[in-house]
Amino acid sequence: MTKAYFVNHTHWDREWYFTTQDAQVLSDQLFLDVLTELEQHPEANFTLDGQMSIIDEFVNMHPEAKTRISKLVNRKQLFIGPWYTQTDALLPTGESIIRNLVIGINDAKENYGSPMMIGYLPDTFGFSAQLPMLLKQVNIKDFIFWRGTNFELQQKSVYFKWKALGKETVYAANFPLGYYTGQISVDSKNDLTTFVKERLDSGILFEAKHGQNQEVLIPSGIDQMNIIHNVSATLNEVNQLSENQICLGTYPEFMEKLHQKTDLAIYQGELRMPTYSRVHRTIGSVRSRIKRQNFQLEQTILRRIEPLMVIAQKCGIAISNGPILKLWKKLLECQPHDTLGGSVSDNVTIDIQQRFKEGFEIAAGIENYIKKRIAQRLNLKTNQILLFNTETNKFNGFKTIKILTSSKKIKFASQYQAVILKEKYYEARKNIMQQTSRGFEFNDEPGYYELIIQLKVSLPALGYQVVDFQESECELLGCTTVKNKSEISNEFWKINFHEGKIDLLGQNNQYFDFIKILDSGNDGDTYDYSPLRGDHELTLPLNGTSQVISNTNFAELTIKGEWNLPYDLPDRVAKDPCLKKVPYTLKLKLTANEKIITGSLTIDNKVLSHRLRLKIKTDIAAENSIAELHGGFIKHKNEFIAEDWAEKFVEKPVNIFNFDQLVGIQNDQDGMYILAKGMKEYEKVDDSLILTLMATTGQLGKPNLLWRPGRASGDTTSIGHLMTPTPLAQETGLNKFEFAILNKKTADANNIAKEAHRWFIPSISYQKQTLNLFVNRLDNKIWDIEFDKRLKQLKTTFSSLEINLPVVISAIYPAYTIKNAYVLRLTNFSENLSVSVGELKDQGYQVTNALEEVITDSDFKISPSSMMTLIKRYD
């Protein structure tokens, strides 16, 4: 007889084919019913899906319920948290996953009581190999999940120890048959005999069999399902019918028992096998705009806003954590598995886009406030530019700035090598109202230029520098444009475009036909790409016109043209297809003294249901690809896929993998890496890396796909659920994909990660405005104030902090729980070497976890493929 721990829960998608507002309406009565049932039955318990956001939204509607929730949480009847939202575990950056936990845990502790400290993700579409490391950053030691296992190819048991790429390990419990294994619906209650014999006992047997387990975990619940009323009485009836012993349990209780087992196997690697359930291996390219916006907002927060907040606070500029926490929550609401994956209705997509819009607005407002307050402290003049460096080491290189000026007859000091990249002229306006000391007057407003200018600068670490420009007798130099030119070069590379092919020529390496664009029909849906029967992937011709834009510091090759592509899926296999012209612009840029190649592809998408991919030929023979993901580099190897794969897998286990910002091929002699802004999916074919740019579709779910036979994913083939068109998922119109290519001879992981990190450094500048007060939206509402006279006078060059380490500083931000302090998070990407940062101890830093709890016995060494969090109070 097997003992089964029965856990009553609800799985609560905030949105899917229904909206967040729909879910809140459902929660209004359902959550109230849960509270009442728990209060009336002290022996009962309920797990509220592991995410705080749904509780916050419910309490906004029912403030009086906050006290009730707190009492039940403290009585261990109601289990909440630790996540803020149920995150996707592959597509967000590792820092987003950590903040999801930190914000969720802090919210729970502050408002309701101790959260459930388990990495509970019951429906997420696969898991990064680094998730155990991320969980341990907040001292979570347990993980409960559904999808991604295979008992033949991975661990043999449903219960095991899951090890990250480094040393961190968590206890893992899998329910391979889903979070609804023991779901007792009203129909099941009315026929418990059938439920127990045909469903519950078979589920218990399956979990007991895989690992010879005498005790198993049985979740009972499903999407938006209510609590089981009179659960004790119901389980008494179940026990009379079952061959097993069923007892009411909780997730923490079961994981405590798992910790007592001494024979658990250890598994290291990803959990993405589609054996017992679908993991949607190609969802990383669905609704690609959502992925790119998510990446952009992550980068905006981590590389701009939070470091600027530290600079501001070091300058004596008061700014609270309130707006940045609101910003993080906007982002985290866009990162659950359905939401960020894109397997949602168009109605939900509109909501997601709105949250991104609000997030970018909050970010711009915080940045605007900080820059203007510092400019006010400096008494900045209109011919002075405030140029920021948000890195903790000095910056030497090129930055772009935007300025407004009445004339192009200006000059910068010669060391800046200033050149105009773009310009726009605003015509003069007549009879414009102006408020003066005499009252309102009407005057003519002169015309002016908006100039995007490139400067070569040396900037202090985590600080700023004021750069002046002056009037001149000559106009500032612009770029040279040469039409029909097809070659650019710098000290390292020559890029040549001829006869529709792009060659990359170096001193020691030559890569011919280096870049290709591929296109195929997509017969899939918003869960998966799937090939169209009878179709084949096309190599799109690069037969457009070319031109070169250059100055002394860079050269950019632009190729423009049109592709004639089949309009829709039937046209892909028709004898006389309807073709549409799809304009494209491919740009490749070389910068002086830099080996990295920057590129972008912009298309005006006018066709439907297709997959567009970027192919980079590396000429490197290597068995594995190397993908950066969540603070480590994971090696992916293409596995053999048998023709009868459908007999063992519920979807084709295609060799398509995820990465965060960087993916490459490396051997002992050479390495080639691709950096990408928001593209998350790739495939290695021979010596080439192929990045998926977009996979467009018109359906939320489709049955009988070539790579996913049988039912449609989601509810679209369930009884009463109609097919759901998703025209917005066709992503027509302009789409821009930005990438870079990095050649590295040696495979030093930290060195590669640091070079990639450098490519993502933003340009941040500020000019006090008189010509256009709407350039920075809040400028004219951030009034001058009288600053505290005890504050030190700011200088025109300022560094708040300088740290030079052999690891990546993945985050720096004001502390959440400690006043007048900031957090530093370090990432060691090395596969097998620990890195000592003992010098930081001498500088007054304390090692903590991500929750800012001090670790007293730290040796200040970052283990391989791991992170370290440190805190220091402001000087």
N, C-alpha and C positions, 0 to 999 in steps of 0.2 A: 504494500500500500504506500502510495506517495502522499506526502503532506503538501498541500497547495495553499499558498498565502494569497488570499483574494483581496485585491485592492480596488476600491470603488473610486472612479475618477471621471472627469469629462475632458475630452480633447477639444480645445477651443481655438479654431482658426479665427483670427481677428477679421480676416477677409479671404475671399476665394472667388467663387462665382457670385457670392453675396458681398455686400460692402461692410465696412467697420460699423457704420450706422445701423445696418441690419442686425449685426451681431450684438450691438448694445441693446437694441429692442428686445432681442431674445434673452439677454442676460438680466433684464429688468425684473422679470418674475422668477426666472429659473434660479438665479443666485439667492434671491430672497427665500425661495423654497428650500434651498440647500441649508441656509442658516437656520431656518425654523426646524428642519428635520434633525440637524445636528444638536440643536438645543434640547429637543424633545427626546433624543436618543443618545445619551452620553457615551454609550458603547460604540457608536458609529463614528466613522471618519470619512473624509473626502479629500481628494487631491485636485486642486484647481489648476491643472495643466502647466504648472511650473513657470508661469510668467506673471509679472506684476502689472503690466499695462492694462490688462482686462479688469483687474481689481480697482485700479485707479479710476478707470472710466466708469465702473459701476458705482463707486463711492461718490463720484461727481454728481451722479443722479440721486444717490441715497446717502447723504452725509451722515445720517443717523446710524447707518449700518457699520460705520468704522469701529465703534466700540464693540459691537457684536462680533465682528471679524477678529479683533484683537483678542477677545476672550477665548474664542474657539481655537485660534492659532496657539495661544499660550497653553491651552488644555490638550494640545496635540490631537485635536479632532479635525482641524482644517489645515491642509498643507499648501503653502504658497511659495512662489519663487523657485529658484534663485534668479532666473532670467528676467530682464525687463520685457523682452519679446522672445518668442520661440525662434531663435536664430537659424538661418541656413548655416551649415557648418563647413562650406567649401568656398562660397563666393565672397563673403565679406573679408576684409583684412583681419589679421589676428588681433590687432588693437581694437577693432570694433567688437569682436567677440568678447574680449576682456572687459571693455566698458559696458557691454550688455549685462554681464554678470555683476560688475561693481555697482552700477546704477540700480539694478534690480535688488541686490542684497541690501544696499544702503537704504533704498526706499522701504523695503520690508521692515528692517530694523527700526527705522525712524517712525513709521506709521502704524505697524501692526504687530511686530514681534519677530522672532527668529525665523528666517526662511528655511525651506527644505534644502539643505546643502548637498544636492545631488544634481549632476549634469543631466537633467531629464529632458530628452528630445525624442518624443514618441513617434514622430512622423516625418522627420527630416530626411532629405533625399541623399543619404550618404554622408561620410564623415572623414575629415582630414586626419592624416596620420599624426598631426601635431595637437589634436584636441586634448589629449591627456595633459600635455604641457600647459595649455591655456587654462584648463580647469584647475591645475595645481597652483596657478598664479593667484587664485583667490582661496586656496586651501580646500578645494573640493576634491575628494578622494574617490568618489563614486560616479558611475555613469550608467544610465538606463536608456535603452533605445530599442528600435524595431528593425530598421532596414539595413541591408548591406553585408550580411554574413553568409558564409558558405562553410558548412561543417566538414567538407572534404578537403577544400583548398586552404582553409585558414585554421582557426581553433576548432577542436572537436566538441566543445561543450557550449551550451548557451550562457554559461557563466565562466569568466576567465579574467585574467589580469591583462589590461591593455597598456602597452608601453609606447610612449612617444618615440620620436627619432633619437632623442637623447635618453636620459635616465628616468624621467618622470613616468610613474605608473599609476593607473587608477583601477579600481575593481569595476568590472563591467557585467551588467545583466541585460540579456537580450530576450525580447519576446518575439521569436521568429514568425509567429502566426499573427502578429499585430496587436495593437493596444486594445482590441475588442475581443480577445481570445475568450474571455469569460463574460462577455456582454449579456446582461440580463435585461432585455427589453420587456415591454408589457406583454408582447406575444410569447416571449420565453417564459415569463411568469405564469402565463395561462397554460403552458404545456411544459412544465419543468422536466418531465420524464424524457421527452424527446431532446430537450436542450442538453441535459446531462449526458445522455447516452451518445448522442451523435455529434456533440460539439465540445462540451466541457471536458469530459473524460479523454477524448481523443487529443485535445490540446495538452492536457496534463501529461499524457503518455508520450507525446512528441518531445516535450521539454525534458521529461525524465530520461528518455532514451538517449538523447544527445548529451552525453557526459555522465551517464549513470547517476543522475541526481535523485536523492531521496526527498529533497524539498525543492519546490519550484514556485515561481512567481507568476500569478495569473491576474493580469489587469482586466478590469470590468468597466467598460465605458466605450463611448464612441463620440463622434463629433456633435457638440452642443447637446449632449445627453444629460438628463437630470440625474440627481442622486437616486439610488435605490431606496425606496421607502421600506421601513421595517426590515432592514437588511439582515438582522440577526435571525428573525423568524424565517426569512427566505433561505438563509444558509442552512438552517436546521432541516428544512425540507430537502435541500440539495444533498445534504449529507446522508439522508435516508435513501437517496437514489444512486449516489455515486459509489464507485469502487474505491475512491480515494478519500482522504480526510481533508475537508475544506475548512479553513479557518480565516476569520477576518484579520487582515494584516495591513501594514503600511509599507511604503517603499523604504523609509529609513530603517525600519525594523528588519526587513529582509536583507538589506545591505549589511547591517551589523552581523547577521548570521553568516553572510558570505565572507566577511573578514576573518571568521574563525576557521575557514577551510584552509588546509595546508597543501592541497593537491591541485590547486587551480593552475591551468596552463597559462603561459605568457604568449601573447600575440603582439606583434609589432607591424604596423602598416595601416593602410587605409581600410575603411569599411565601405566598399562600393560594389559588392558583388550582387547582381540581380538574380539571386537563386530562388528565394521564397517570396520576395516582393520586389517591385520595381524601384530602381534608384534614379532613373531618368538621367543616364550618363551624358546626354547631349543637351540638357536643359541650360547649360552655361552660355548658350548663344541665343536663346529665345528672348524676345523683347530686348534686344541688345541696347536700346536706348536707356532702359532702366539700369542695366549693368554699368554703362558708361557714366550716367549721372550719379549713381551710387559711389563709384570710384572717385569721381571729381569732388563730391561732397566730403568723402573721407579725407582726401588729400587737402582740401580746403581747411578742414578742422585741424588736422594733425600737423600740416606743414606751414599753415598761415596763422590761424586764429589763436590756437593755444600757445605757441611760442610768442606771438605778439602780446598775449596777456601777461606772460612772464616778464617780457621787456617792460611793458607798461607799469606793472607793479613795482619793478625795480626802479622805475623812474618816479615813483610816488603817485601814479595815476590810479585812482580808486576804481576798481571794476569788479563786480561780484561774479560768483559762479552761476547765478541764476540763469542768465541768457544762454550760456554755453551748455548747461544741463538741458535746457529746453531744446537747444539745437541738436544735442546728441539724441534726445528722445525722438525728435522728428526723423532723424536718420535711422534709428533702430526700428521705428515703425515701418520702415521700408525694407527690412532685412529678414523677416520670416521666410520660411522655405517656399511657400507658394508665392509670396509677394516679390521677393528678389529673383526667384526662379522665373517668374512671369507667367505661371500657370493660373492666371486669373482672368476675369471677364474684362472687357473694355471699360465698363463702368468703374471697376476697381482701379484700372490703370489710370483713369483720370484723377482719382483720389491720390494715387501714388505720386503722379506728376505734381499735384498741388502741394503735397508734403515736401517734395524736393524744392519746389519754388519757394515755399515758406522757409525751408532750411537755408537756402542760399541767401535769402533776404536777411535772416537773422545773422548769418555769418558776415555779410557785407556791412550790416549795421554795426556789429561789434568792431570790425576792422576800421570802419570809418571813424567811430568814436575814439578809438585808441590813437589812430594816426593824427586826428585833428587836435586832440588834447596834448600830445607831445609837440606838435607844431606850434600850438599856443604857448607852451612852456618855453619853446625856443625863439618865439617871436619871428617865426619864419616869414621871409619875404617872398613875393611872387616869382622872383627869379632864382629861388632856391628849391631844390628837390630833396625831399627826405627819402633816403634809400635804405631799406631794411635788409638785414640778413637774419633769417630765422633758424640758422644752423648754429651748433655750439662750437664750431671751429671757424677760423677765418675763411672768407670766401675770396677767391681770385678767379675772375672770369668775366663773362658777359652777362649783363642784365638789360632788360628793356624797361623803359619808362614811358609814361604818357604825360605830355605837358600841353598846356594851352598858351599860345603866345600870339601877339598881334602881328608878328612878322616871322619869316623864316631866316631873317638876317640876325642870327644869334651864333654864339660860339661857346664851347666848353673848353676847359683847359686841355692841352694837347694830350696828356696821359690818358684821357678818357676815350680817345679815338672815336668821337661821337659821329653817328651817321643816322640819317632819317630812314626808317624802314617803311613807314606809311604816313600819309598825310590826308587831312580833310579840311576844307575851307568852309567856314560859316559866314554867310553874307551879312553885311551891316543891316541893322534894323533902325527904323526911324520912330520918333515919338515914343520912347520907352520911359515908363514911369520910374522915378528914383526918389527915395526918401532921403531928405537932407535935413540939416538943422533948421532950415527955413520952412520945412514942410515938404509936400510932394512937388517934384518938378518933372518936366518931360524933356528928355534929351535924346539925341541920336546915339545909338550904340554902334561902335565900329565893328568891322568884321575881324575875324581871328582864325588862327589855325589850330587844329588838333593834330599833334605830331606824336608818332610812336618812334622812339629813338633808342638805338642800341649804344650802350656804354661799356667800356672795359674798366672794371673797378676792382679795388681791393677793399673789402668791407670787414669791420671788426666782428668778432664772434658774438652771436645772439645779441645784436644791437643794431645801430643805425649810423649813417654818415650823411651829412648835409653836403650836397653837390651844387655849386653855383653855375649859372650861365649868364652871359653878358650879351648886350647888343653888339652887332658887328656890321661892317660895311659889306660883307659878303653873306650869301645864304649858306646855311649849314648843308654839307654835302649829303646827297641821297645815294641810292643804290644805282648801279648800272644794269640795265636790262638789254639783253641781246637775244632777239628772236631767232628761231631756227638753230640755235646753238644747242648741242646735245652732250656736252662733256663738262664736268666739274672736277676739281682736285684740291687736295691740301697736302700737308707733309706726309700723310700716311696712305691716302687712298686716291684713286682716280675712278670716277663713275662715268661710264660711257653708255649712251643710249644709241643704238643703231639697228636698223632693220627689225624694229619691234622687240629687241632684246636689250636687257640691262646687264652690263658686265661690271664687276667690282674688281679693280686691279690694285694690288698692294705691292710692297717691296719684295715680300717673300711668298705671297699668296695671290692667286688669281681665281676668281669665281665667275664663270661664264654663265649667262642666262640665269642670273642670280635671283631675281624676283619675278614671281608669276602671280596672277590673279585667277582663281578658279571659281567656277559657278556650276551649280546643279539644281535641279528641281527638289523641293522639299515637300514630300507627301506626309510629313508629320503634323504635329499640333503644338500647342503651347507647353507641352511637357517634353517633347522629343523631336529631334530631326529624324526623318526616315527617308531613304531613297525612294524615288518614284520608279515603279516597275517599267522597264523598257527605256529608261533614261540613262545617261552617262554624264560624268562630270566634264565640263568644258574648260579648256585653258583659254582665257579671254585675250584677244589680241591687243597689244599695246601699239596701236597704229596711229596715234594722235600726233599733234604738233608739239614741239618742245621749245623752251626758252630758258635762259639762265639769268637769274638775278644775283648780283654779287657786289661785294665791297672788299676792302682789304682784309676783313676778318671772317667772311663766310662766303659760300657760294651755294645757291639753291637751284636745282634742276626741276623744272615743272613740265610734266607731260599731260596734255589735255586731249581728250577724244570722246568718242561715243561707242558704246557697245550695242549691238542689235541682239536683244534677248527675247526669248519666248515670253509672252505676256502672262500666261497662267499655266497650270499643270497640263491641261489637255494639249496646249501648244508645244509642250516639251516632246511629245511623241507623235504629233500630227505630221502628215506629209506636207501640208500647206499651212504652216503655223502663222499665227498672228505675232508679229515682232514689234517691239517697242524700243526706241532709242533711249539708252541710259547714259547720260553724260557722266564723265569721271575726270578727276584731277589727281594725279599722283605726284607728290613732291618728295625729293630727297635732298638733304642738306648736309654739307660738310663745313665744320667750323675750324678756324686756325688752331693748330696745336692740340686738337682733340681727335681721338681715334673713333669716337662714337659717331654713328651715322643716324641722323634724325629723319623720320619719314612721316607722311600722312597720305591717306587716300580718302577723297571726298567723292561721294556719288549722289546723284539725284535719282533716287530709286523710283522707277516707274513701272516695275513689274511685280508680280505676286508670287508667293510661295516658292522661294528659292533660297539657297544657301551660298553665301559669298565667303571665300577664304583667301588668305594671303600665304603664299608658299615661298619660303626662303631656303635656297639650296646651300648647304654648308660644306660639301665635299669632305666631311669628317666621318670616318668609319668608327662607329661606336654602337654597342649593343643597346645602351640605355639613353634615354633623355633625362635631363635634370631640371626639375621644376622647383622654383621657390614658392613655398606655401607656409604661411603662419610661423615664421621664425626659423625655418630650416629648409634644406634642399633635399627633396625626395627623388629617388631614382625610379623612373618608370620603364618597364620593359614590356614590349608588345608580346602578348600571350597568344598562343595558337587557338584559333576558334574553329571547332569542328563543324562540319556541315549539319550535323544533327543537334546543334546547340539548343534548339527550342525544346528538346526533351529534358534538359537540365536547368534551363534558365527561362525566366518569364519575360525577359527582353534580351536582345543580343548584347553580350558583354564586349562591346566594341572597345578598341584600344584608343579611346579618346579620353583625355585627362584634363584636370583643372590645374591652374597655376594662379598665383596672386599678381605679381608684377613682372616676373622674369622667368624665362624658360630657355634651355639651351642644349647643345650637344657638345661633349668634351671628351677628348682622349689625351694620351700622354703628350702629344705634340701640339695640339691646337684646340680651341674652343670657340664656338659662336653662340651668342645669346640674343634673344629678342626681348625687348622691354615693351610693355603695352599699357595704354591708359584705358583700362576698363574691359579689355578683351580677356576672357577667362578660360578659354577652351582651346586645346591644341591636339594635334596628332603628329606622330613621327612616322614618316614613310621613307625607308632607306636612309639616305643622308640628308633628308629635308625635314624642316619643321613647318607645319601647316597650322596657322592660327585661324579659327573661325571668327569672322567679322560679324556676321549676322545670319540668322536663319528665320526667315519670315513665314507666316502661316495665317490662315483665316479661320481656324477652329480651335476652341478650347480643348476638345478631346475628339479623337477619331479612332475607330476600331480597325483591326486587321492591318496594321502597318507591317511593312517588310521587316523592319527591325524590332517590332513589338506586336506579335500576333495576338489575336483574341480581342478581348473587350477593350473599349477605350479607357484611358485613365480618367480619374475623376468620376463624376456621377452621370456623365452624359449618355451612357448606355444602360443606366439603371431604369427600372420601371418608372414611368412618369417624368423622366428627365430628358428634355429635348436637347438636340445638338445646339451648341452655343457659338454663333459666329463671332469672330474677333477681328474685324477689319483694321483696328489700330495696330494689331500685331503684324500686319503687313509692312509697317514702317516705311511707307512711301514718303517721298520728299528727301531733303538733304540729310545725309548721314556722314559724319566725319570720324575716321579711325586714325588714331595717332600711335606711332610706334618708334622704336629705335633699335639699332643693331650694334652689338658690342662684340668685338673680337678679343679673346683673351688666350694667351699661350698657356698660362698655368692655372690650375684649378683651385686656387686659394679662395675658399667660400666667402670669408669675410671681406676680402679685397674685391671680389666680384659684386657682393651685396652693397658695399660702400660706393662703388662706381655707379651702380644702378640707382642707389639712393640719391646720388648727386644729380642724376639726370632729371629727377622729379623736383628739384629745388625751384620754388616759384620766384618770380620777380615781383617785388612789393615796393611801391613808391607812393609818394604823396606830394602834391603841390597845392599851396594855399590858393584858393580860387577867387577871382574877381570877374572874370569874363563869363563863366558859366557855373553858377552855384549848384546845378543839378548833375555835374560830372560825378560828384560823390553825393548820393541822394540825401544824406542827413546833414550835410555841411551847414546849410543855412539855418538849421534848428539846433545845432550844438553851439550855444552862445558862449561868448567869452565869460570866464569866471575869475574870481580872485583866488589864486592858488595859495596854499599854506606857505607863509613866508619862511617857515622853518625848513622847507624843502631845499635841497642843494640846487644851485643853478645848473641847468643842463648844458652840456657842451655839444658842439656840432659833431663830435664823434663820440660814440658811447658803446661800450661792450658790457653787458650785464653778466656774462658768464662765458668762460672759454674752457672747453674740455676737448682734448685730443686723445681718442681711444682707438684701439684696433678693432672695435666692434661698432655696430650700427646703433645710434641713438634713435629708437623707434618712436619715442614720445617724450615730450616735455610739456608740463601743464601745471597750473595752480592746484595745490592739494585740495581734496574734497573735504577731509575731516580735520585737518590740522591748519590752524590759522597762520597766515604769514609764512607759508612754506610752499615749495614746489616739488613736483614728482619728476623723476628721471627714469625712463625705462630703457634698458640696454638689451640688445639681442646679439647673441653669439651664434653666427651661422655655421661655424666650423663643425664638421662631422665628428671629429674625434679629439679635439684639443680644448681644454678649459682655458679661459682667459682671465687673468688676474686684473682687478681694478682696485688694488689696495691703496693706490694714491688718493682715491676718493674718500677713504676712511680718514686720512690725514686732513682732508679738506672739510670735514664735519658732516659728511653724508652718513645716513643710517640706512641699512638694508631693511626693507619691509616687504610684505606681499602687496598685491595690487589693491588690497583693501586698506592699505596704509597702517597695517599692524606690524610693529617692529619685530624683526627676527634678531634675537640677541646673540646667537652663536654662529653668525655668518662668517666665512673666511674671505669674503669679497672676491670669490672666484665664480665666474659664470660657466656652468657646465656646457658641453657641446649641444648645439641645437636647442638652446634654451634662452630664457630671459631672466633679467634681474631688475627689481624695482628699488629705487633709492629715493630718499626724501631729505631735503635740507631746508632749513629756515632761511628766509631772506636776511642778508647781512644788514 
